[in-house]
Amino acid sequence: GAGTSTGAPWGVPAGFDTEAFLGAARSHYVKLQQAWDTGNLDELAEFTTNEMFIALTHELRARAGQSKTEVVSMDAELLGIESTADEHIASVKFDGTLRVDGEVEQVSEVWNLTKPASGGGWVLAGIQQLA
């Protein structure tokens, strides 16, 4: 029989399209970065939970002016999905390179995305910076 890879994501339901999910996650990463740069609250609200939106708007208020971020390269890896009666939570690790106001930055972080069990789209619930 086939063994499972030690790096395989946990809790992924049968038939889940991981590649399509990760493509959408990368797309949301870029859109959220643009919304953050320009302070577009409507777009931030569309892609985040209420709690995350409030945290981001507080950070935006503390920030001086706009910034310009270019996603140079970005790898996304599905770490796993946890499901409860009310929601699904997916953890996606992003590793890549950004150019922020001309300065190159390495990024390594895990985004926690959530969606209601009753249907709806995935939204950002939290970001964990990795060392």
ABEGO torsion letter per residue (X at the ends): XBBBBAABBBGBBBGBBAAAAAAAAAAAAAAAAAAAAAGBAAAAAAABBAAAAAAAAAAAAABBEBBBBBBABBBBBBAEBBBBAABBBBBBBBBBBBBBGGBBBBBBBBBBBBBBAAEEBBBBABBBBBX
